Amino acid sequence: MEELHEARKDDRTEFQRDYDRLIFSAPFRRLQNKTQVFPLPGSVFVHNRLTHSLEVSCVGRSLGNDVASQLLKKHPALADSHISEIGSIVSAACLAHDLGNPPFGHSGEKAISTYFSEGQGMALKKELSPMEWDDLTHFEGNANAFRILTHQFEGRRKGGFVMTYSTLASIVKYPFSSQLAGKKSKFGFFLSEEADYQKIAGELGIIRLSKPDEPLRYARHPLVYLVEAADDICYQMMDIEDAHKLKLLTHDETKGLYMQFFDEKRRKRIEEVCRIVTDVNEQIAYLRSSVIGALIKECTRVFTENEEKILTGEFEGTLIMHICSPLKEAYDNCSAIAFQRIYRSSDVLDIELAGFRVISTLIDLMINAVCSPEKAYSQLLINRISGQYNVNAPTLYGKIQAVLDYISGMTDVYALDLYRKIKGNSLPAV
């Protein structure tokens, strides 16, 4: 399709086009109405998937630019290469990293997986191959994002978003098949996109770790570590700030969590700023930005010092796991507090409970419909599914994927509205 375009008259790089293409896309816009952690806003505005992705992209760009600068100092001969584009690549990949997440946060992922592993979907196991079954029982938002970006949906252009291989490879945090997903249900691509990832890996020279007779497994693309670090930094620090706004954490508790990232000298300087800036929310925002800056600097150091291990696929863990004290202890303490006081709060649990029921019900109804399209009620349900999703695929796996493509692309509001209408609890205005 590219040959049908008029010649472009701008100076954007291909990586910058990746970013722009994502920003203007419908799947990205829909993130605005997808839960990050807390319920979508009432009187207090907190983060949703879209604001989170934008912030991760900003941090990713800073990380990428800082790493590029350090690498050029170490390897000046690379000045004419694409090293300077690392910031643009990471920034675009960060925008896309949550694109495949279903409605209602992580409970949406769990609802899809358990429908097949524990629910009515268990009856379909005998009709699917072991690899197809693994995809469904370990449904993963990261693998779904890769599918959204690369799959040719009905009536859409070949190649999906037609993005650069570097950007696509940089979002695949778990570069292996669902056969290796394990208890955490983490993997990087569905069986339907396995060949696409193999092609990308081959072109970019990503190291294959598996033998020909083993489930597919690759080393990570180096820039995955920067995308992951940007996400780790943002979700942890921003969730703490949101908890402060929602009064789940007091001002003193929040300030204390952020202050532990700094030595005594820096704390005194921060206290001086806080005496001038008296607005409590502005104080917390200043502290949060200071922590993010410190973590960016430290993750840049970890990446550049471990460059060789990262390139050879020998680096273990995340960049955050290797940051120095006191930052590591402070980060771990924030994680522990977040789990105890934020992720298990009643509002968050209520969203997860509701989301689980909504997603499970929609999946059950839609899969029954595409499996028995001759029924009158099935036709009514099928007519609700967008034409870009091929519910008439020749295989059961393809039909199920069409349903999951439809449901995982919904916003929280759309999914809840459809659930209420199908259950007869809500009717369109006449």
Contacts in CASP RR format, 6 or more apart in sequence:
PFRMAT RR
TARGET T0000
AUTHOR 0000-0000-0000
METHOD contacts of the structure
MODEL  1
MEELHEARKDDRTEFQRDYDRLIFSAPFRRLQNKTQVFPLPGSVFVHNRL
THSLEVSCVGRSLGNDVASQLLKKHPALADSHISEIGSIVSAACLAHDLG
NPPFGHSGEKAISTYFSEGQGMALKKELSPMEWDDLTHFEGNANAFRILT
HQFEGRRKGGFVMTYSTLASIVKYPFSSQLAGKKSKFGFFLSEEADYQKI
AGELGIIRLSKPDEPLRYARHPLVYLVEAADDICYQMMDIEDAHKLKLLT
HDETKGLYMQFFDEKRRKRIEEVCRIVTDVNEQIAYLRSSVIGALIKECT
RVFTENEEKILTGEFEGTLIMHICSPLKEAYDNCSAIAFQRIYRSSDVLD
IELAGFRVISTLIDLMINAVCSPEKAYSQLLINRISGQYNVNAPTLYGKI
QAVLDYISGMTDVYALDLYRKIKGNSLPAV
1 157 0 8 1.000
1 158 0 8 1.000
1 162 0 8 1.000
2 162 0 8 1.000
12 20 0 8 1.000
13 85 0 8 1.000
13 88 0 8 1.000
14 164 0 8 1.000
15 85 0 8 1.000
15 88 0 8 1.000
15 89 0 8 1.000
15 92 0 8 1.000
15 164 0 8 1.000
15 166 0 8 1.000
15 167 0 8 1.000
16 88 0 8 1.000
16 92 0 8 1.000
18 88 0 8 1.000
18 89 0 8 1.000
18 92 0 8 1.000
18 161 0 8 1.000
18 163 0 8 1.000
18 164 0 8 1.000
18 167 0 8 1.000
19 57 0 8 1.000
19 88 0 8 1.000
19 91 0 8 1.000
19 92 0 8 1.000
19 95 0 8 1.000
21 161 0 8 1.000
21 162 0 8 1.000
21 163 0 8 1.000
22 28 0 8 1.000
22 92 0 8 1.000
22 95 0 8 1.000
22 96 0 8 1.000
22 99 0 8 1.000
22 161 0 8 1.000
23 95 0 8 1.000
25 161 0 8 1.000
27 99 0 8 1.000
27 100 0 8 1.000
27 148 0 8 1.000
27 409 0 8 1.000
28 50 0 8 1.000
28 53 0 8 1.000
28 95 0 8 1.000
28 96 0 8 1.000
28 99 0 8 1.000
29 50 0 8 1.000
30 409 0 8 1.000
30 410 0 8 1.000
30 411 0 8 1.000
31 48 0 8 1.000
31 49 0 8 1.000
31 50 0 8 1.000
31 53 0 8 1.000
31 98 0 8 1.000
31 99 0 8 1.000
32 48 0 8 1.000
32 49 0 8 1.000
32 50 0 8 1.000
32 51 0 8 1.000
32 411 0 8 1.000
33 40 0 8 1.000
33 48 0 8 1.000
33 411 0 8 1.000
33 412 0 8 1.000
33 413 0 8 1.000
33 414 0 8 1.000
34 48 0 8 1.000
34 49 0 8 1.000
34 50 0 8 1.000
34 98 0 8 1.000
34 101 0 8 1.000
34 103 0 8 1.000
34 104 0 8 1.000
34 105 0 8 1.000
34 411 0 8 1.000
34 412 0 8 1.000
35 48 0 8 1.000
35 49 0 8 1.000
35 103 0 8 1.000
35 104 0 8 1.000
35 105 0 8 1.000
35 351 0 8 1.000
35 412 0 8 1.000
36 46 0 8 1.000
36 47 0 8 1.000
36 48 0 8 1.000
36 49 0 8 1.000
36 51 0 8 1.000
36 52 0 8 1.000
36 105 0 8 1.000
36 235 0 8 1.000
37 46 0 8 1.000
37 47 0 8 1.000
37 105 0 8 1.000
37 235 0 8 1.000
37 239 0 8 1.000
37 242 0 8 1.000
37 342 0 8 1.000
37 343 0 8 1.000
37 348 0 8 1.000
38 46 0 8 1.000
38 47 0 8 1.000
38 242 0 8 1.000
38 246 0 8 1.000
38 347 0 8 1.000
38 348 0 8 1.000
38 351 0 8 1.000
39 347 0 8 1.000
39 348 0 8 1.000
39 350 0 8 1.000
39 351 0 8 1.000
40 48 0 8 1.000
40 412 0 8 1.000
40 413 0 8 1.000
41 48 0 8 1.000
44 245 0 8 1.000
44 246 0 8 1.000
46 242 0 8 1.000
46 245 0 8 1.000
46 246 0 8 1.000
47 55 0 8 1.000
47 238 0 8 1.000
47 239 0 8 1.000
47 242 0 8 1.000
49 98 0 8 1.000
49 101 0 8 1.000
49 105 0 8 1.000
52 98 0 8 1.000
52 234 0 8 1.000
52 235 0 8 1.000
52 238 0 8 1.000
53 94 0 8 1.000
53 95 0 8 1.000
53 96 0 8 1.000
53 97 0 8 1.000
53 98 0 8 1.000
54 95 0 8 1.000
55 234 0 8 1.000
55 238 0 8 1.000
56 94 0 8 1.000
56 95 0 8 1.000
56 97 0 8 1.000
56 227 0 8 1.000
56 230 0 8 1.000
56 231 0 8 1.000
56 234 0 8 1.000
56 235 0 8 1.000
57 91 0 8 1.000
57 92 0 8 1.000
57 94 0 8 1.000
57 95 0 8 1.000
57 230 0 8 1.000
58 91 0 8 1.000
59 94 0 8 1.000
59 230 0 8 1.000
59 233 0 8 1.000
59 234 0 8 1.000
59 292 0 8 1.000
59 296 0 8 1.000
60 87 0 8 1.000
60 90 0 8 1.000
60 91 0 8 1.000
60 94 0 8 1.000
60 226 0 8 1.000
60 227 0 8 1.000
60 229 0 8 1.000
60 230 0 8 1.000
61 87 0 8 1.000
61 88 0 8 1.000
61 90 0 8 1.000
61 91 0 8 1.000
61 94 0 8 1.000
62 293 0 8 1.000
62 296 0 8 1.000
63 87 0 8 1.000
63 90 0 8 1.000
63 226 0 8 1.000
63 229 0 8 1.000
63 230 0 8 1.000
63 296 0 8 1.000
63 299 0 8 1.000
63 300 0 8 1.000
63 303 0 8 1.000
64 86 0 8 1.000
64 87 0 8 1.000
64 89 0 8 1.000
64 90 0 8 1.000
64 91 0 8 1.000
64 223 0 8 1.000
64 226 0 8 1.000
64 300 0 8 1.000
65 86 0 8 1.000
65 87 0 8 1.000
66 296 0 8 1.000
66 297 0 8 1.000
66 300 0 8 1.000
67 86 0 8 1.000
67 87 0 8 1.000
67 226 0 8 1.000
67 300 0 8 1.000
67 303 0 8 1.000
67 304 0 8 1.000
68 83 0 8 1.000
68 84 0 8 1.000
68 85 0 8 1.000
68 86 0 8 1.000
68 87 0 8 1.000
70 300 0 8 1.000
70 304 0 8 1.000
71 78 0 8 1.000
71 83 0 8 1.000
71 86 0 8 1.000
71 304 0 8 1.000
71 307 0 8 1.000
72 78 0 8 1.000
72 79 0 8 1.000
72 83 0 8 1.000
72 84 0 8 1.000
74 304 0 8 1.000
74 307 0 8 1.000
75 83 0 8 1.000
82 166 0 8 1.000
86 223 0 8 1.000
86 226 0 8 1.000
89 164 0 8 1.000
89 166 0 8 1.000
89 167 0 8 1.000
89 170 0 8 1.000
89 223 0 8 1.000
90 170 0 8 1.000
90 223 0 8 1.000
90 226 0 8 1.000
90 227 0 8 1.000
90 230 0 8 1.000
92 163 0 8 1.000
92 167 0 8 1.000
93 167 0 8 1.000
93 170 0 8 1.000
93 171 0 8 1.000
93 223 0 8 1.000
93 227 0 8 1.000
94 227 0 8 1.000
94 230 0 8 1.000
94 231 0 8 1.000
96 145 0 8 1.000
96 149 0 8 1.000
96 167 0 8 1.000
96 171 0 8 1.000
97 142 0 8 1.000
97 145 0 8 1.000
97 171 0 8 1.000
97 227 0 8 1.000
97 231 0 8 1.000
98 141 0 8 1.000
98 145 0 8 1.000
99 144 0 8 1.000
99 145 0 8 1.000
99 148 0 8 1.000
99 149 0 8 1.000
100 141 0 8 1.000
100 142 0 8 1.000
100 144 0 8 1.000
100 145 0 8 1.000
100 147 0 8 1.000
100 148 0 8 1.000
100 408 0 8 1.000
100 409 0 8 1.000
101 109 0 8 1.000
101 141 0 8 1.000
101 144 0 8 1.000
101 145 0 8 1.000
101 408 0 8 1.000
102 108 0 8 1.000
102 109 0 8 1.000
102 111 0 8 1.000
102 112 0 8 1.000
102 141 0 8 1.000
102 144 0 8 1.000
102 359 0 8 1.000
102 407 0 8 1.000
102 408 0 8 1.000
102 409 0 8 1.000
102 410 0 8 1.000
103 355 0 8 1.000
103 358 0 8 1.000
103 359 0 8 1.000
103 407 0 8 1.000
103 408 0 8 1.000
103 409 0 8 1.000
103 410 0 8 1.000
103 411 0 8 1.000
103 412 0 8 1.000
103 414 0 8 1.000
103 415 0 8 1.000
104 111 0 8 1.000
104 351 0 8 1.000
104 352 0 8 1.000
104 354 0 8 1.000
104 355 0 8 1.000
104 356 0 8 1.000
104 358 0 8 1.000
104 359 0 8 1.000
104 412 0 8 1.000
104 415 0 8 1.000
105 351 0 8 1.000
105 352 0 8 1.000
106 352 0 8 1.000
107 351 0 8 1.000
107 352 0 8 1.000
107 353 0 8 1.000
107 355 0 8 1.000
107 356 0 8 1.000
107 359 0 8 1.000
108 355 0 8 1.000
108 356 0 8 1.000
108 359 0 8 1.000
109 139 0 8 1.000
109 140 0 8 1.000
109 141 0 8 1.000
109 185 0 8 1.000
110 356 0 8 1.000
111 355 0 8 1.000
111 356 0 8 1.000
111 359 0 8 1.000
111 360 0 8 1.000
111 363 0 8 1.000
112 136 0 8 1.000
112 139 0 8 1.000
112 359 0 8 1.000
112 363 0 8 1.000
112 404 0 8 1.000
112 407 0 8 1.000
112 408 0 8 1.000
113 136 0 8 1.000
113 137 0 8 1.000
113 138 0 8 1.000
113 139 0 8 1.000
113 185 0 8 1.000
114 360 0 8 1.000
115 121 0 8 1.000
115 359 0 8 1.000
115 360 0 8 1.000
115 363 0 8 1.000
115 364 0 8 1.000
116 122 0 8 1.000
116 124 0 8 1.000
116 125 0 8 1.000
116 133 0 8 1.000
116 136 0 8 1.000
116 137 0 8 1.000
116 139 0 8 1.000
117 137 0 8 1.000
119 360 0 8 1.000
120 364 0 8 1.000
121 364 0 8 1.000
121 367 0 8 1.000
124 367 0 8 1.000
124 396 0 8 1.000
124 400 0 8 1.000
125 133 0 8 1.000
127 396 0 8 1.000
128 136 0 8 1.000
128 396 0 8 1.000
128 397 0 8 1.000
129 397 0 8 1.000
130 179 0 8 1.000
131 177 0 8 1.000
131 178 0 8 1.000
131 179 0 8 1.000
131 191 0 8 1.000
132 191 0 8 1.000
132 397 0 8 1.000
134 177 0 8 1.000
134 178 0 8 1.000
134 179 0 8 1.000
134 181 0 8 1.000
135 143 0 8 1.000
135 178 0 8 1.000
135 190 0 8 1.000
135 191 0 8 1.000
135 192 0 8 1.000
135 397 0 8 1.000
136 400 0 8 1.000
136 404 0 8 1.000
137 185 0 8 1.000
138 178 0 8 1.000
138 181 0 8 1.000
138 182 0 8 1.000
138 185 0 8 1.000
138 186 0 8 1.000
138 187 0 8 1.000
139 185 0 8 1.000
139 404 0 8 1.000
140 174 0 8 1.000
140 178 0 8 1.000
140 181 0 8 1.000
140 185 0 8 1.000
140 186 0 8 1.000
140 187 0 8 1.000
140 188 0 8 1.000
141 408 0 8 1.000
142 171 0 8 1.000
142 172 0 8 1.000
142 173 0 8 1.000
142 174 0 8 1.000
142 186 0 8 1.000
142 187 0 8 1.000
142 188 0 8 1.000
143 174 0 8 1.000
143 178 0 8 1.000
143 187 0 8 1.000
143 188 0 8 1.000
143 189 0 8 1.000
143 190 0 8 1.000
143 193 0 8 1.000
144 190 0 8 1.000
144 404 0 8 1.000
144 408 0 8 1.000
145 171 0 8 1.000
146 168 0 8 1.000
146 171 0 8 1.000
146 172 0 8 1.000
146 188 0 8 1.000
146 189 0 8 1.000
146 190 0 8 1.000
146 193 0 8 1.000
146 196 0 8 1.000
146 197 0 8 1.000
147 189 0 8 1.000
147 190 0 8 1.000
147 192 0 8 1.000
147 193 0 8 1.000
147 405 0 8 1.000
148 161 0 8 1.000
148 405 0 8 1.000
149 160 0 8 1.000
149 161 0 8 1.000
149 163 0 8 1.000
149 168 0 8 1.000
149 171 0 8 1.000
150 159 0 8 1.000
150 160 0 8 1.000
150 161 0 8 1.000
150 168 0 8 1.000
150 193 0 8 1.000
150 196 0 8 1.000
151 159 0 8 1.000
151 160 0 8 1.000
151 192 0 8 1.000
151 193 0 8 1.000
152 158 0 8 1.000
152 159 0 8 1.000
152 160 0 8 1.000
153 160 0 8 1.000
153 388 0 8 1.000
153 389 0 8 1.000
153 390 0 8 1.000
153 405 0 8 1.000
154 387 0 8 1.000
154 388 0 8 1.000
154 389 0 8 1.000
154 390 0 8 1.000
155 388 0 8 1.000
156 388 0 8 1.000
165 200 0 8 1.000
165 203 0 8 1.000
165 204 0 8 1.000
166 204 0 8 1.000
166 221 0 8 1.000
166 223 0 8 1.000
168 200 0 8 1.000
169 200 0 8 1.000
169 201 0 8 1.000
169 204 0 8 1.000
169 206 0 8 1.000
169 221 0 8 1.000
169 223 0 8 1.000
169 224 0 8 1.000
170 221 0 8 1.000
170 223 0 8 1.000
170 224 0 8 1.000
170 226 0 8 1.000
170 227 0 8 1.000
171 224 0 8 1.000
171 227 0 8 1.000
172 188 0 8 1.000
172 189 0 8 1.000
172 197 0 8 1.000
172 220 0 8 1.000
172 221 0 8 1.000
172 224 0 8 1.000
173 186 0 8 1.000
173 188 0 8 1.000
173 220 0 8 1.000
173 224 0 8 1.000
173 227 0 8 1.000
173 228 0 8 1.000
174 181 0 8 1.000
174 186 0 8 1.000
174 187 0 8 1.000
174 188 0 8 1.000
175 188 0 8 1.000
175 189 0 8 1.000
175 197 0 8 1.000
175 201 0 8 1.000
175 206 0 8 1.000
175 217 0 8 1.000
175 218 0 8 1.000
175 219 0 8 1.000
175 220 0 8 1.000
175 221 0 8 1.000
175 224 0 8 1.000
176 187 0 8 1.000
176 188 0 8 1.000
176 210 0 8 1.000
176 215 0 8 1.000
176 216 0 8 1.000
176 217 0 8 1.000
176 218 0 8 1.000
177 187 0 8 1.000
177 188 0 8 1.000
177 189 0 8 1.000
177 191 0 8 1.000
177 194 0 8 1.000
177 215 0 8 1.000
177 216 0 8 1.000
177 217 0 8 1.000
178 187 0 8 1.000
178 190 0 8 1.000
178 191 0 8 1.000
179 215 0 8 1.000
180 187 0 8 1.000
180 215 0 8 1.000
180 217 0 8 1.000
181 187 0 8 1.000
188 197 0 8 1.000
189 196 0 8 1.000
189 197 0 8 1.000
190 401 0 8 1.000
191 397 0 8 1.000
192 397 0 8 1.000
192 398 0 8 1.000
192 401 0 8 1.000
194 216 0 8 1.000
197 216 0 8 1.000
197 218 0 8 1.000
198 216 0 8 1.000
200 206 0 8 1.000
201 208 0 8 1.000
201 218 0 8 1.000
204 221 0 8 1.000
206 218 0 8 1.000
206 219 0 8 1.000
206 220 0 8 1.000
206 221 0 8 1.000
207 218 0 8 1.000
207 219 0 8 1.000
207 312 0 8 1.000
207 313 0 8 1.000
208 216 0 8 1.000
208 217 0 8 1.000
208 218 0 8 1.000
208 219 0 8 1.000
209 217 0 8 1.000
209 218 0 8 1.000
209 219 0 8 1.000
209 313 0 8 1.000
210 216 0 8 1.000
210 217 0 8 1.000
210 218 0 8 1.000
219 312 0 8 1.000
219 313 0 8 1.000
220 310 0 8 1.000
220 313 0 8 1.000
222 310 0 8 1.000
222 311 0 8 1.000
225 303 0 8 1.000
225 310 0 8 1.000
225 315 0 8 1.000
225 318 0 8 1.000
225 319 0 8 1.000
226 299 0 8 1.000
226 303 0 8 1.000
226 319 0 8 1.000
228 318 0 8 1.000
228 319 0 8 1.000
229 295 0 8 1.000
229 299 0 8 1.000
229 303 0 8 1.000
229 318 0 8 1.000
229 319 0 8 1.000
229 320 0 8 1.000
232 318 0 8 1.000
232 319 0 8 1.000
232 320 0 8 1.000
233 292 0 8 1.000
233 295 0 8 1.000
233 296 0 8 1.000
233 299 0 8 1.000
233 320 0 8 1.000
234 292 0 8 1.000
236 331 0 8 1.000
236 334 0 8 1.000
236 335 0 8 1.000
236 338 0 8 1.000
237 288 0 8 1.000
237 291 0 8 1.000
237 292 0 8 1.000
237 295 0 8 1.000
237 334 0 8 1.000
238 288 0 8 1.000
239 338 0 8 1.000
239 342 0 8 1.000
240 249 0 8 1.000
240 254 0 8 1.000
240 257 0 8 1.000
240 258 0 8 1.000
240 288 0 8 1.000
240 334 0 8 1.000
240 337 0 8 1.000
240 338 0 8 1.000
240 342 0 8 1.000
241 254 0 8 1.000
241 284 0 8 1.000
241 285 0 8 1.000
241 288 0 8 1.000
243 249 0 8 1.000
243 254 0 8 1.000
243 338 0 8 1.000
243 341 0 8 1.000
243 342 0 8 1.000
244 250 0 8 1.000
244 251 0 8 1.000
244 254 0 8 1.000
244 281 0 8 1.000
244 284 0 8 1.000
245 281 0 8 1.000
246 347 0 8 1.000
248 341 0 8 1.000
248 342 0 8 1.000
248 345 0 8 1.000
249 257 0 8 1.000
249 337 0 8 1.000
249 341 0 8 1.000
249 342 0 8 1.000
251 280 0 8 1.000
251 283 0 8 1.000
251 284 0 8 1.000
253 337 0 8 1.000
254 284 0 8 1.000
254 287 0 8 1.000
255 283 0 8 1.000
255 284 0 8 1.000
255 287 0 8 1.000
257 330 0 8 1.000
257 333 0 8 1.000
257 334 0 8 1.000
257 337 0 8 1.000
258 284 0 8 1.000
258 287 0 8 1.000
258 288 0 8 1.000
258 290 0 8 1.000
258 291 0 8 1.000
259 267 0 8 1.000
259 270 0 8 1.000
259 287 0 8 1.000
260 326 0 8 1.000
260 329 0 8 1.000
260 330 0 8 1.000
260 333 0 8 1.000
261 290 0 8 1.000
261 291 0 8 1.000
261 294 0 8 1.000
261 295 0 8 1.000
261 326 0 8 1.000
261 327 0 8 1.000
261 330 0 8 1.000
261 331 0 8 1.000
262 270 0 8 1.000
262 290 0 8 1.000
262 294 0 8 1.000
262 326 0 8 1.000
263 326 0 8 1.000
266 290 0 8 1.000
270 286 0 8 1.000
270 287 0 8 1.000
270 290 0 8 1.000
273 283 0 8 1.000
273 286 0 8 1.000
274 283 0 8 1.000
274 286 0 8 1.000
277 283 0 8 1.000
277 286 0 8 1.000
294 327 0 8 1.000
295 320 0 8 1.000
295 323 0 8 1.000
295 327 0 8 1.000
295 331 0 8 1.000
298 323 0 8 1.000
298 324 0 8 1.000
298 327 0 8 1.000
299 319 0 8 1.000
299 320 0 8 1.000
299 323 0 8 1.000
302 319 0 8 1.000
302 322 0 8 1.000
302 323 0 8 1.000
303 310 0 8 1.000
303 319 0 8 1.000
306 315 0 8 1.000
306 322 0 8 1.000
309 315 0 8 1.000
320 328 0 8 1.000
320 331 0 8 1.000
321 328 0 8 1.000
323 331 0 8 1.000
342 348 0 8 1.000
354 416 0 8 1.000
355 412 0 8 1.000
355 415 0 8 1.000
358 415 0 8 1.000
358 416 0 8 1.000
358 419 0 8 1.000
359 407 0 8 1.000
359 415 0 8 1.000
361 419 0 8 1.000
361 422 0 8 1.000
361 423 0 8 1.000
362 407 0 8 1.000
362 415 0 8 1.000
362 418 0 8 1.000
362 419 0 8 1.000
362 422 0 8 1.000
363 403 0 8 1.000
363 404 0 8 1.000
363 407 0 8 1.000
365 381 0 8 1.000
365 422 0 8 1.000
366 381 0 8 1.000
366 385 0 8 1.000
366 403 0 8 1.000
366 406 0 8 1.000
366 407 0 8 1.000
367 399 0 8 1.000
367 400 0 8 1.000
367 403 0 8 1.000
368 378 0 8 1.000
369 375 0 8 1.000
369 377 0 8 1.000
369 378 0 8 1.000
369 379 0 8 1.000
369 381 0 8 1.000
369 382 0 8 1.000
370 378 0 8 1.000
370 382 0 8 1.000
370 391 0 8 1.000
370 399 0 8 1.000
370 400 0 8 1.000
370 402 0 8 1.000
370 403 0 8 1.000
371 396 0 8 1.000
371 399 0 8 1.000
372 378 0 8 1.000
373 379 0 8 1.000
373 382 0 8 1.000
373 391 0 8 1.000
373 392 0 8 1.000
381 422 0 8 1.000
382 391 0 8 1.000
384 418 0 8 1.000
385 391 0 8 1.000
385 402 0 8 1.000
385 403 0 8 1.000
385 406 0 8 1.000
386 406 0 8 1.000
389 402 0 8 1.000
389 403 0 8 1.000
389 405 0 8 1.000
389 406 0 8 1.000
390 398 0 8 1.000
390 402 0 8 1.000
391 399 0 8 1.000
391 402 0 8 1.000
391 403 0 8 1.000
392 399 0 8 1.000
393 399 0 8 1.000
393 401 0 8 1.000
393 402 0 8 1.000
407 415 0 8 1.000
410 418 0 8 1.000
417 426 0 8 1.000
420 426 0 8 1.000
421 427 0 8 1.000
421 428 0 8 1.000
END
